Amino acid sequence: MGFPKDTVHAVEMIKLAADKNLTSARFNYAIMLSNNVGVKWNPFEAFKHIKFAAEKGMPVAQYAYAIQFTDNLVVNRNLDEAYKWLKLSESGGYKGASKVIEQLKENGYVPNEKDDDFLFNSSLSGRNFQSEQSLISREWEVDFIDFNSDSLTETEDNGKLEEFLNKESSLIRKTIGIVDTADSTSNRLEGFEIIAEASENGSPEALLLHGRFLEKGVKVNQNLILSAEKYIKALRFGSLKSVERLVALIKADDFFDQLKIEVDKENPIAMYVWAGLTALGFDFKLTNGQAFDLLIKASEMEHIPSIIEAGLCYSSGTLVEKNIVSAEEYWGKAKKLGSREAEVRLAMLAVFNESKKDLKDEIKTLQIANDEGMVLALTALGYCYESGKGVKGDKSEAVKLYRQAAGRGSETSFNALKRMYNDLRPDEEIFEIVQ
């Protein structure tokens, strides 16, 4: 504003002010450290500056400080400590704190309201904090994440399923991980159509919902075998709630009788489901070899999930000898049949194995799939930004993408986050993770 943009000089000036312990400067410098703006990403150094600003009574810093105690990444998870600082932030007028407090309670946290001396200590209260605020845009915020559950609220009965479908289309898309873009095909769809399309495109939330509709016969004919297929795919993409649904399905007295009848009829969906239940340890009626044979047979019938799963077996060496060429062949076949997941798998293979120098097409594939709600693509993009493959390396962007994926149930992304933090972790007691 008034002269050319110069991030480096801006950081220098803010750092000078931070060195003189100006509260807002220390907070803004922390955000620069957290977001790789003009300085290297360093969440631990950022923590110290955020703590200083929080203790000086800055409501937005109190919010940011509270978030540090929710995820076992910078410091040990301590929801009581997080709650205290969120209450202080809320009392200072920061609206984001109220939302996180509500979310904590929804996830089962019961606050200990006894420490009134802490909550209303005037030296920490934002009500006494005057003009110093954040200069950085609101994009710096790190949303609260419960890494122990995925992002979809449980739906228990037909009424709730119908109620969900009646929500605004934009809210449905947001819930199942679709990124609104001008050319998004889901913009032209409503309710169940949005979910069905996102289910095909690899959204774990959409797969779980689609499975529920099929299980209960809402908007579609009841089909327990197809419902199980959706739950297995949702679980593959990280939906923890799909485990509960799978267990409930297979406990039904006649489920395996129906499954065997359909397998004998050479129904490829049933073949995939029985192979999947075997591979996931839900059933032991088949040997691993028999399960793989079912996958191959279903693949020959052009059942896309089976083709992709067969490729995964070859790529990981599960059930068969590892053979990347065979994996590529199976995913190539699924891609020709229109599978977005197969397209993403092939893109990921090119990125991870560095088989191509120019990864522009692969990055575009991942970005499109991410916009469509595929958490696998979101995780892969996180890796690209972390490693600098196909894009300019940006640790803070990698962290942001990994956090989003972890919040949707991706264990791979959360493990990547822990690795990134541990690689940089200082040898100081406050940063030792013991939980």
C-alpha positions as CSV (number, residue, x, y, z in Angstrom):
1,M,0.0,0.0,0.0
2,G,1.8,3.1,-1.3
3,F,5.0,1.3,-2.5
4,P,5.9,-2.0,-4.1
5,K,5.3,-5.2,-2.2
6,D,8.4,-6.4,-0.4
7,T,7.8,-9.4,1.8
8,V,11.4,-9.7,2.9
9,H,11.5,-6.1,4.1
10,A,8.2,-6.5,5.8
11,V,9.5,-9.4,7.8
12,E,12.6,-7.5,8.7
13,M,10.6,-4.6,10.1
14,I,8.1,-6.8,12.0
15,K,11.0,-8.8,13.4
16,L,12.7,-5.6,14.7
17,A,9.4,-4.7,16.4
18,A,9.1,-8.3,17.7
19,D,12.6,-8.1,19.2
20,K,11.4,-5.1,21.2
21,N,8.4,-7.2,22.5
22,L,5.7,-5.3,20.7
23,T,2.8,-7.7,21.3
24,S,1.2,-7.5,17.8
25,A,4.6,-7.7,16.2
26,R,5.5,-10.9,18.0
27,F,2.1,-12.4,17.1
28,N,2.4,-11.4,13.4
29,Y,5.9,-12.7,13.3
30,A,4.6,-16.0,14.7
31,I,2.1,-16.2,11.8
32,M,4.9,-15.6,9.3
33,L,6.8,-18.4,10.9
34,S,3.7,-20.6,10.8
35,N,3.0,-19.8,7.1
36,N,6.5,-19.7,5.6
37,V,6.0,-16.0,4.8
38,G,9.5,-14.5,4.3
39,V,11.0,-16.9,6.9
40,K,11.4,-20.7,7.1
41,W,8.4,-22.6,8.5
42,N,9.0,-23.1,12.2
43,P,6.0,-23.9,14.4
44,F,8.0,-24.2,17.5
45,E,9.5,-20.7,17.3
46,A,6.1,-19.5,16.4
47,F,4.6,-21.1,19.5
48,K,6.9,-19.0,21.8
49,H,5.8,-15.8,20.1
50,I,2.1,-16.8,20.2
51,K,2.4,-17.7,23.9
52,F,3.9,-14.2,24.7
53,A,1.0,-12.4,22.9
54,A,-1.6,-14.6,24.5
55,E,-0.2,-13.9,28.0
56,K,-0.3,-10.2,27.1
57,G,-4.1,-10.5,26.6
58,M,-4.4,-10.5,22.8
59,P,-7.7,-12.5,22.1
60,V,-6.7,-13.8,18.7
61,A,-3.3,-14.9,20.1
62,Q,-5.1,-16.6,23.0
63,Y,-7.2,-18.5,20.4
64,A,-4.0,-19.5,18.5
65,Y,-2.3,-20.5,21.7
66,A,-5.3,-22.7,22.7
67,I,-5.2,-24.5,19.4
68,Q,-1.6,-25.6,20.1
69,F,-3.0,-27.9,22.9
70,T,-5.5,-29.8,20.7
71,D,-3.4,-32.1,18.4
72,N,-0.2,-33.4,20.0
73,L,2.0,-31.8,17.3
74,V,3.8,-28.8,18.9
75,V,3.1,-29.6,22.5
76,N,1.2,-32.3,24.4
77,R,-2.5,-32.4,23.9
78,N,-4.2,-30.8,26.9
79,L,-7.9,-30.0,26.3
80,D,-8.3,-28.4,29.8
81,E,-5.5,-25.9,28.9
82,A,-7.0,-25.3,25.5
83,Y,-10.4,-24.7,27.0
84,K,-9.0,-22.1,29.5
85,W,-7.4,-20.1,26.7
86,L,-10.4,-20.4,24.5
87,K,-12.6,-19.0,27.2
88,L,-10.2,-16.1,27.6
89,S,-10.2,-15.4,23.9
90,E,-14.0,-15.6,23.8
91,S,-14.3,-13.1,26.7
92,G,-12.1,-10.8,24.7
93,G,-14.5,-10.9,21.8
94,Y,-12.8,-13.3,19.4
95,K,-15.7,-15.2,17.7
96,G,-13.6,-18.1,16.4
97,A,-13.0,-19.3,20.0
98,S,-16.8,-19.7,20.6
99,K,-17.0,-22.1,17.6
100,V,-14.1,-24.3,18.9
101,I,-15.6,-24.4,22.4
102,E,-18.8,-25.6,20.9
103,Q,-17.0,-28.2,18.8
104,L,-15.0,-29.5,21.8
105,K,-18.2,-30.0,23.7
106,E,-19.9,-31.7,20.8
107,N,-17.0,-34.2,20.7
108,G,-17.5,-35.1,24.3
109,Y,-15.2,-32.7,26.2
110,V,-16.6,-31.8,29.6
111,P,-15.0,-28.5,30.8
112,N,-13.7,-28.0,34.3
113,E,-15.1,-24.6,35.2
114,K,-13.4,-24.3,38.6
115,D,-10.4,-22.2,37.6
116,D,-12.2,-18.8,37.6
117,D,-9.1,-17.1,38.9
118,F,-7.3,-18.0,35.7
119,L,-10.3,-17.2,33.4
120,F,-10.9,-13.8,34.7
121,N,-7.4,-12.6,35.7
122,S,-7.4,-9.1,34.4
123,S,-3.8,-9.3,33.2
124,L,-4.9,-12.0,30.7
125,S,-8.3,-10.6,29.7
126,G,-8.7,-9.3,26.2
127,R,-11.1,-6.7,27.6
128,N,-8.1,-4.8,28.7
129,F,-6.3,-5.3,25.4
130,Q,-6.5,-2.1,23.4
131,S,-5.4,-1.5,19.8
132,E,-2.8,-4.1,18.9
133,Q,-4.2,-6.7,16.5
134,S,-3.1,-9.0,13.7
135,L,-1.9,-7.4,10.6
136,I,-1.9,-10.6,8.7
137,S,-5.1,-11.8,6.9
138,R,-7.5,-14.3,8.5
139,E,-6.1,-17.0,6.3
140,W,-3.4,-17.7,8.9
141,E,-5.9,-19.5,11.2
142,V,-5.4,-23.2,11.9
143,D,-8.8,-24.7,12.5
144,F,-9.4,-27.0,15.4
145,I,-9.3,-30.7,14.4
146,D,-10.4,-33.8,16.3
147,F,-8.0,-36.2,14.7
148,N,-9.8,-39.1,16.4
149,S,-12.8,-38.9,14.2
150,D,-13.7,-37.9,10.6
151,S,-15.6,-34.8,9.7
152,L,-19.0,-36.3,9.1
153,T,-21.8,-36.1,11.7
154,E,-23.4,-39.5,12.3
155,T,-26.8,-40.1,10.7
156,E,-28.8,-42.7,12.5
157,D,-32.2,-42.9,10.8
158,N,-34.1,-42.3,7.6
159,G,-35.4,-39.0,8.8
160,K,-31.9,-37.6,9.4
161,L,-30.8,-38.8,6.0
162,E,-33.7,-37.0,4.4
163,E,-33.0,-33.9,6.5
164,F,-29.4,-33.9,5.3
165,L,-30.5,-34.0,1.7
166,N,-32.7,-30.9,2.2
167,K,-29.8,-28.8,3.3
168,E,-28.3,-26.1,1.1
169,S,-26.3,-27.6,-1.8
170,S,-23.3,-25.5,-0.8
171,L,-23.4,-27.0,2.7
172,I,-23.7,-30.5,1.4
173,R,-20.7,-30.0,-0.8
174,K,-18.7,-28.5,2.0
175,T,-19.6,-31.4,4.3
176,I,-18.3,-34.0,1.9
177,G,-15.1,-32.2,1.0
178,I,-16.0,-30.6,-2.4
179,V,-14.2,-27.4,-3.2
180,D,-16.6,-24.9,-4.9
181,T,-15.2,-23.8,-8.2
182,A,-16.8,-22.0,-11.1
183,D,-16.6,-25.0,-13.4
184,S,-17.5,-27.6,-10.8
185,T,-20.1,-30.1,-12.2
186,S,-21.6,-30.5,-8.6
187,N,-22.8,-26.9,-8.8
188,R,-25.5,-28.0,-11.1
189,L,-26.6,-30.9,-8.9
190,E,-28.8,-31.2,-5.8
191,G,-28.9,-33.4,-2.7
192,F,-28.5,-37.1,-3.5
193,E,-27.0,-36.4,-6.9
194,I,-24.1,-34.4,-5.3
195,I,-23.4,-37.3,-2.9
196,A,-23.6,-39.9,-5.6
197,E,-21.1,-38.1,-7.8
198,A,-18.7,-37.3,-5.0
199,S,-19.0,-41.0,-4.0
200,E,-17.7,-42.0,-7.4
201,N,-15.0,-39.4,-7.2
202,G,-13.6,-40.8,-3.9
203,S,-15.0,-38.6,-1.1
204,P,-15.0,-40.7,2.0
205,E,-17.8,-38.7,3.5
206,A,-19.9,-39.1,0.4
207,L,-19.1,-42.8,0.3
208,L,-20.3,-43.3,3.8
209,L,-23.5,-41.4,3.2
210,H,-24.1,-43.3,-0.1
211,G,-23.7,-46.5,1.8
212,R,-26.3,-45.3,4.4
213,F,-28.8,-44.5,1.6
214,L,-28.3,-48.0,0.1
215,E,-28.5,-49.7,3.5
216,K,-31.7,-47.9,4.5
217,G,-33.3,-47.7,1.1
218,V,-33.5,-43.9,1.1
219,K,-33.7,-42.4,-2.4
220,V,-32.6,-45.7,-3.9
221,N,-33.6,-49.3,-3.6
222,Q,-32.2,-51.1,-0.6
223,N,-29.0,-53.0,-1.5
224,L,-26.9,-54.3,1.4
225,I,-24.1,-55.7,-0.9
226,L,-23.7,-52.4,-2.7
227,S,-23.9,-50.6,0.6
228,A,-21.0,-52.7,1.9
229,E,-19.0,-51.8,-1.2
230,K,-19.4,-48.1,-0.4
231,Y,-18.4,-48.6,3.2
232,I,-15.3,-50.6,2.3
233,K,-14.2,-47.8,-0.2
234,A,-15.0,-45.2,2.5
235,L,-12.8,-47.1,5.0
236,R,-10.0,-47.3,2.4
237,F,-10.1,-43.5,2.1
238,G,-10.0,-43.0,5.9
239,S,-13.6,-42.9,7.2
240,L,-13.5,-44.3,10.7
241,K,-17.3,-44.3,10.9
242,S,-17.6,-46.8,8.1
243,V,-16.1,-49.5,10.4
244,E,-19.2,-49.2,12.6
245,R,-21.5,-49.5,9.6
246,L,-19.6,-52.5,8.2
247,V,-19.8,-54.3,11.5
248,A,-23.5,-53.6,11.8
249,L,-24.1,-55.0,8.3
250,I,-22.1,-58.2,8.6
251,K,-23.8,-59.0,12.0
252,A,-27.1,-59.3,10.2
253,D,-28.2,-63.0,10.2
254,D,-28.4,-63.4,6.5
255,F,-25.8,-61.1,5.2
256,F,-23.2,-63.7,4.4
257,D,-25.8,-66.0,3.0
258,Q,-26.8,-63.2,0.6
259,L,-23.2,-62.4,-0.2
260,K,-22.4,-66.1,-1.1
261,I,-25.5,-66.3,-3.3
262,E,-24.4,-63.2,-5.2
263,V,-20.8,-64.4,-5.5
264,D,-22.2,-67.7,-6.9
265,K,-24.1,-65.6,-9.4
266,E,-20.8,-64.0,-10.4
267,N,-21.9,-60.6,-9.2
268,P,-18.6,-58.6,-9.3
269,I,-19.7,-56.2,-6.5
270,A,-20.2,-59.2,-4.2
271,M,-16.8,-60.6,-5.2
272,Y,-15.2,-57.3,-4.3
273,V,-17.0,-57.1,-1.0
274,W,-16.1,-60.6,0.2
275,A,-12.5,-60.0,-0.9
276,G,-12.5,-56.6,0.9
277,L,-13.9,-58.0,4.1
278,T,-11.2,-60.7,4.0
279,A,-8.4,-58.3,3.4
280,L,-9.6,-56.0,6.2
281,G,-9.9,-58.8,8.7
282,F,-13.7,-58.7,9.0
283,D,-14.1,-62.3,7.8
284,F,-11.9,-65.4,7.6
285,K,-14.0,-67.8,5.5
286,L,-11.7,-67.2,2.5
287,T,-8.0,-67.5,2.3
288,N,-6.0,-64.6,1.0
289,G,-5.4,-66.4,-2.3
290,Q,-9.2,-67.0,-2.7
291,A,-9.9,-63.4,-2.0
292,F,-7.3,-62.2,-4.6
293,D,-8.8,-64.7,-7.1
294,L,-12.2,-63.0,-6.6
295,L,-10.7,-59.6,-7.2
296,I,-9.1,-60.8,-10.4
297,K,-12.4,-62.4,-11.6
298,A,-14.3,-59.2,-10.8
299,S,-11.6,-57.1,-12.6
300,E,-12.1,-59.2,-15.7
301,M,-15.8,-58.2,-15.5
302,E,-14.6,-54.5,-15.6
303,H,-15.7,-53.8,-12.0
304,I,-13.6,-50.7,-11.4
305,P,-13.1,-50.9,-7.5
306,S,-11.8,-54.5,-8.0
307,I,-9.4,-53.4,-10.8
308,I,-8.1,-50.6,-8.5
309,E,-7.8,-53.0,-5.6
310,A,-5.9,-55.5,-7.7
311,G,-3.5,-52.7,-8.7
312,L,-3.0,-51.8,-5.0
313,C,-2.2,-55.5,-4.3
314,Y,0.5,-55.4,-6.9
315,S,1.9,-52.0,-5.9
316,S,2.2,-53.0,-2.2
317,G,3.1,-56.7,-2.6
318,T,0.0,-57.7,-0.7
319,L,-1.3,-61.2,-1.5
320,V,0.9,-61.3,-4.6
321,E,4.5,-60.5,-5.4
322,K,5.1,-56.8,-5.8
323,N,5.0,-55.7,-9.4
324,I,4.7,-52.0,-10.2
325,V,4.3,-52.6,-13.9
326,S,1.2,-54.8,-13.2
327,A,-0.2,-52.1,-10.9
328,E,0.1,-49.5,-13.6
329,E,-1.6,-51.9,-16.1
330,Y,-4.6,-52.4,-13.8
331,W,-4.9,-48.7,-13.0
332,G,-4.5,-47.8,-16.7
333,K,-7.4,-50.1,-17.4
334,A,-9.5,-48.5,-14.7
335,K,-8.6,-45.0,-16.0
336,K,-9.8,-46.0,-19.5
337,L,-13.1,-47.0,-17.9
338,G,-13.5,-43.5,-16.4
339,S,-12.1,-43.9,-12.9
340,R,-10.9,-40.7,-11.3
341,E,-9.2,-42.7,-8.5
342,A,-7.2,-44.7,-11.0
343,E,-6.1,-41.4,-12.7
344,V,-5.0,-40.1,-9.3
345,R,-3.2,-43.4,-8.4
346,L,-1.2,-43.1,-11.7
347,A,-0.4,-39.5,-11.0
348,M,0.8,-40.4,-7.5
349,L,3.0,-43.1,-8.9
350,A,4.7,-40.6,-11.3
351,V,5.2,-38.2,-8.4
352,F,6.5,-40.7,-5.8
353,N,8.7,-42.6,-8.3
354,E,10.0,-39.5,-10.0
355,S,9.4,-41.2,-13.4
356,K,8.8,-37.9,-15.1
357,K,10.5,-34.5,-14.9
358,D,7.4,-32.5,-16.0
359,L,4.6,-33.2,-13.5
360,K,2.3,-30.4,-14.6
361,D,-0.4,-32.8,-15.8
362,E,-0.2,-34.9,-12.7
363,I,-0.5,-31.9,-10.4
364,K,-3.6,-30.8,-12.4
365,T,-5.1,-34.2,-12.0
366,L,-4.5,-34.1,-8.2
367,Q,-6.0,-30.6,-8.0
368,I,-9.1,-31.5,-9.9
369,A,-9.6,-34.7,-7.8
370,N,-9.1,-32.7,-4.6
371,D,-11.7,-30.1,-5.7
372,E,-14.1,-33.1,-6.3
373,G,-13.6,-34.2,-2.7
374,M,-11.0,-37.0,-2.9
375,V,-9.0,-37.1,0.3
376,L,-6.4,-39.2,-1.4
377,A,-5.6,-36.4,-3.8
378,L,-5.5,-33.9,-0.9
379,T,-2.9,-36.0,0.9
380,A,-0.9,-36.4,-2.3
381,L,-0.9,-32.6,-2.9
382,G,0.4,-32.2,0.7
383,Y,3.3,-34.5,-0.2
384,C,4.0,-32.5,-3.4
385,Y,4.3,-29.2,-1.4
386,E,6.4,-30.9,1.3
387,S,8.8,-32.4,-1.2
388,G,8.7,-29.7,-3.9
389,K,7.7,-32.2,-6.6
390,G,5.7,-30.6,-9.4
391,V,5.2,-27.4,-7.4
392,K,7.3,-24.9,-5.5
393,G,8.1,-26.4,-2.1
394,D,6.1,-24.9,0.7
395,K,6.2,-26.6,4.2
396,S,3.3,-24.5,5.5
397,E,1.1,-25.3,2.6
398,A,1.9,-29.0,3.1
399,V,1.0,-28.7,6.7
400,K,-2.3,-27.0,5.8
401,L,-3.2,-29.7,3.3
402,Y,-2.2,-32.6,5.6
403,R,-4.2,-31.1,8.4
404,Q,-7.3,-30.9,6.2
405,A,-6.9,-34.5,5.1
406,A,-6.2,-35.7,8.7
407,G,-9.4,-33.9,9.8
408,R,-11.2,-36.0,7.3
409,G,-9.8,-39.2,8.6
410,S,-6.6,-39.7,6.7
411,E,-4.1,-41.5,9.0
412,T,-1.4,-41.2,6.3
413,S,-1.7,-37.4,6.5
414,F,-1.6,-37.3,10.3
415,N,1.5,-39.5,10.3
416,A,3.1,-37.1,7.7
417,L,2.3,-34.2,10.0
418,K,3.9,-35.9,12.9
419,R,7.0,-36.6,10.8
420,M,7.3,-33.0,9.7
421,Y,7.0,-31.7,13.2
422,N,9.4,-34.3,14.7
423,D,12.0,-33.6,12.0
424,L,12.2,-30.0,13.4
425,R,11.4,-30.5,17.0
426,P,13.8,-28.7,19.4
427,D,15.4,-30.5,22.3
428,E,13.3,-28.6,24.9
429,E,11.1,-30.1,27.6
430,I,8.1,-28.0,26.6
431,F,8.1,-29.6,23.1
432,E,8.5,-33.2,24.3
433,I,5.5,-35.2,23.2
434,V,4.8,-37.9,25.9
435,Q,1.2,-38.9,25.1
